[in-house]
Amino acid sequence: MARIGIFFGTDTGRTRLIAKQIAKKLGDAADAPVNIGRTTLADFLAYDALIVGSPTLGDGMLPGESTGLSQPSWEEFVPQLVGADLSGKTIAIFGLGDQKKYPDEFVDAIGLLHDAFIARGARIVGRWPTAGYDFAASQAVAGDAFLGLALDQHHQPALTEERITAWLAQITPELLP
């Protein structure tokens, strides 16, 4: 098993593609990305360093069966964390959103996952500047930074690779001390 686990939720496959891109850049340091709806809590907890990703659906929701997905995703997985001790775990979060169509909920999933992991003792790394984005509000913002890497594959796909590379340079020393 590699030292970094990568887990994602998805609705259209975009988040899966980003997770695969991240894994490729990390090479042997990371295991192959796993859809969170197809894993167990024990497999998730087996890693001390994790990169997790999610799109934000509709009005700022995590993907899951109630949001129209035919399979479980973060919406079903997060409740399994109740009672789990994530102290000693370092987690970096990335999220996909649409800043023009959903300017009031842009990458809210990052904030939802952040809060769930922090509440269980995890250390979250990988804040990302809000400069260069055009949105009205987000649960994923603290001060002038997102709580993880924000990506807009609808309106800024040309910036994705550069953002991922810079973000990984920032978080890798935190995940692989």
HUGI-V81238 format. One record per pair of residues at least 24 apart in sequence whose ideal C-beta (glycine too) atoms are under 10 Angstrom apart, sorted by the first residue. I is the first residue (numbers start at 1). J is the second residue. Records with the same first field share a line. If there is no record, write none. Layout:
# HUGI-V81238
I=J ; J
This chain:
# HUGI-V81238
1=31 ; 43 ; 46 ; 47
2=26 ; 27 ; 28 ; 29 ; 30 ; 31 ; 32 ; 47 ; 49
3=28 ; 29 ; 30 ; 31 ; 47 ; 48 ; 49 ; 175 ; 176
4=28 ; 29 ; 30 ; 31 ; 47 ; 48 ; 49 ; 50 ; 51 ; 90 ; 92 ; 171 ; 172 ; 175 ; 176
5=30 ; 31 ; 32 ; 33 ; 34 ; 39 ; 43 ; 44 ; 45 ; 46 ; 47 ; 48 ; 49 ; 50 ; 51 ; 52 ; 89 ; 91
6=30 ; 31 ; 32 ; 33 ; 34 ; 47 ; 49 ; 50 ; 51 ; 52 ; 53 ; 92 ; 94
7=31 ; 33 ; 34 ; 35 ; 36 ; 37 ; 38 ; 39 ; 43 ; 44 ; 47 ; 50 ; 51 ; 52 ; 53 ; 54 ; 74 ; 77 ; 91
8=33 ; 34 ; 35 ; 36 ; 37 ; 51 ; 52 ; 53 ; 54 ; 55 ; 63 ; 73 ; 74 ; 94 ; 96
9=35 ; 36 ; 37 ; 52 ; 53 ; 54 ; 55 ; 57 ; 62 ; 63 ; 64 ; 67 ; 69 ; 71 ; 72 ; 73 ; 74 ; 75 ; 76 ; 77 ; 78 ; 95 ; 109 ; 113
10=35 ; 36 ; 37 ; 53 ; 54 ; 55 ; 63 ; 69 ; 71 ; 73 ; 74 ; 96
11=54 ; 55 ; 56 ; 57 ; 58 ; 63 ; 64 ; 67 ; 68 ; 69 ; 73 ; 96
12=55 ; 57 ; 63 ; 96 ; 153
13=55
14=53 ; 55 ; 96 ; 151 ; 153 ; 154 ; 157 ; 160
15=53 ; 54 ; 55 ; 63 ; 73 ; 94 ; 95 ; 96 ; 109 ; 151 ; 153
16=53
17=96 ; 153 ; 160
18=53 ; 55 ; 94 ; 95 ; 96 ; 149 ; 151 ; 153 ; 160 ; 164
19=51 ; 52 ; 53 ; 94
21=160 ; 161 ; 164 ; 165 ; 168
22=51 ; 53 ; 92 ; 94 ; 149 ; 164 ; 165 ; 167 ; 168 ; 171
23=51
25=161 ; 164 ; 165 ; 167 ; 168 ; 169 ; 172
26=51 ; 168 ; 171 ; 172 ; 175 ; 176
29=168 ; 172 ; 175 ; 176
30=168 ; 172 ; 175 ; 176
35=71 ; 72 ; 73
36=62 ; 63 ; 64 ; 71 ; 72 ; 73 ; 74 ; 75 ; 76 ; 77 ; 78 ; 80 ; 113
37=63 ; 64 ; 65 ; 69 ; 70 ; 71 ; 72 ; 73 ; 74 ; 75 ; 76 ; 77
38=71 ; 72 ; 73
39=72 ; 77
40=77 ; 80
41=77 ; 80 ; 81 ; 84
44=77 ; 80 ; 81 ; 84 ; 86 ; 89
45=80 ; 81 ; 84 ; 85 ; 86 ; 89
47=89 ; 90 ; 91 ; 175
48=86 ; 88 ; 89 ; 90 ; 91 ; 175
49=89 ; 90 ; 91 ; 92 ; 125 ; 171 ; 172 ; 174 ; 175 ; 176 ; 177
50=86 ; 89 ; 90 ; 91 ; 92 ; 93 ; 117 ; 122 ; 175
51=90 ; 91 ; 92 ; 93 ; 94 ; 125 ; 126 ; 148 ; 149 ; 167 ; 168 ; 171 ; 172 ; 175
52=77 ; 91 ; 92 ; 93 ; 94 ; 95 ; 109 ; 110 ; 113 ; 114 ; 117 ; 148
53=92 ; 93 ; 94 ; 95 ; 96 ; 109 ; 110 ; 113 ; 148 ; 149 ; 151
54=93 ; 94 ; 95 ; 96 ; 97 ; 107 ; 108 ; 109 ; 110 ; 112 ; 113 ; 148
55=95 ; 96 ; 97 ; 98 ; 107 ; 109 ; 151 ; 153
56=95 ; 96 ; 97 ; 98 ; 102 ; 105 ; 106 ; 107 ; 108 ; 109 ; 110 ; 111 ; 112 ; 138 ; 139 ; 140 ; 150
57=97 ; 102 ; 105 ; 108 ; 109
58=102 ; 105 ; 108
59=102 ; 104 ; 105 ; 108
60=97 ; 102 ; 104 ; 105 ; 106 ; 107 ; 108 ; 109 ; 111 ; 112 ; 137 ; 138 ; 139 ; 140
61=105 ; 108 ; 109 ; 112
62=95 ; 108 ; 109 ; 112 ; 113 ; 116
63=109
74=109 ; 112 ; 113 ; 116
75=112
77=113 ; 116
78=112 ; 113 ; 115 ; 116 ; 117
79=116
81=116 ; 117 ; 119 ; 120 ; 122
82=116 ; 119 ; 120
83=120
84=116 ; 117 ; 120 ; 121 ; 122
85=120 ; 121 ; 122
86=116 ; 117 ; 118 ; 119 ; 120 ; 121 ; 122 ; 123 ; 124
87=120 ; 121 ; 122 ; 123
88=121 ; 122 ; 123
89=117 ; 120 ; 121 ; 122 ; 123 ; 124
90=117 ; 122 ; 123 ; 124 ; 125 ; 126 ; 171 ; 174 ; 175 ; 176 ; 177
91=117 ; 118 ; 122 ; 123 ; 124 ; 125 ; 126 ; 148 ; 171 ; 174 ; 175
92=123 ; 124 ; 125 ; 126 ; 127 ; 128 ; 147 ; 148 ; 149 ; 167 ; 168 ; 170 ; 171 ; 172 ; 174 ; 175
93=117 ; 124 ; 125 ; 126 ; 127 ; 128 ; 140 ; 146 ; 147 ; 148 ; 149 ; 150 ; 171
94=126 ; 128 ; 146 ; 148 ; 149 ; 150 ; 151 ; 163 ; 164 ; 167 ; 171
95=128 ; 138 ; 140 ; 146 ; 147 ; 148 ; 149 ; 150 ; 151 ; 152
96=149 ; 150 ; 151 ; 152 ; 153 ; 154 ; 160
97=133 ; 135 ; 138 ; 140 ; 146 ; 150 ; 151 ; 152 ; 153 ; 154 ; 155
98=135 ; 152 ; 153 ; 154 ; 155
99=133 ; 134 ; 135 ; 136 ; 138 ; 150 ; 152 ; 154 ; 155 ; 156
100=134 ; 135 ; 152 ; 154 ; 155
101=152 ; 154 ; 155
102=135 ; 136 ; 137 ; 138 ; 154
103=133 ; 134 ; 135 ; 136 ; 137 ; 138
104=135 ; 136 ; 137 ; 138
105=135 ; 136 ; 137 ; 138 ; 139 ; 140
106=130 ; 133 ; 134 ; 135 ; 136 ; 137 ; 138 ; 139 ; 140 ; 141 ; 146 ; 150 ; 152
107=133 ; 135 ; 138 ; 139 ; 140 ; 141 ; 146 ; 147 ; 148 ; 149 ; 150 ; 151 ; 152
108=137 ; 138 ; 139 ; 140 ; 141
109=138 ; 139 ; 140 ; 148
110=138 ; 139 ; 140 ; 141 ; 146 ; 147 ; 148 ; 149 ; 150
111=138 ; 139 ; 140 ; 141 ; 142 ; 146 ; 147 ; 148
112=139 ; 140 ; 147
113=140 ; 147 ; 148
114=139 ; 140 ; 142 ; 146 ; 147 ; 148
115=139 ; 140 ; 147
118=147
123=174
124=148 ; 174
125=170 ; 171 ; 172 ; 173 ; 174 ; 175
126=167 ; 168 ; 170 ; 171 ; 172 ; 174 ; 175
127=167 ; 170 ; 171
128=163 ; 166 ; 167 ; 170 ; 171
132=156 ; 159 ; 163
133=159
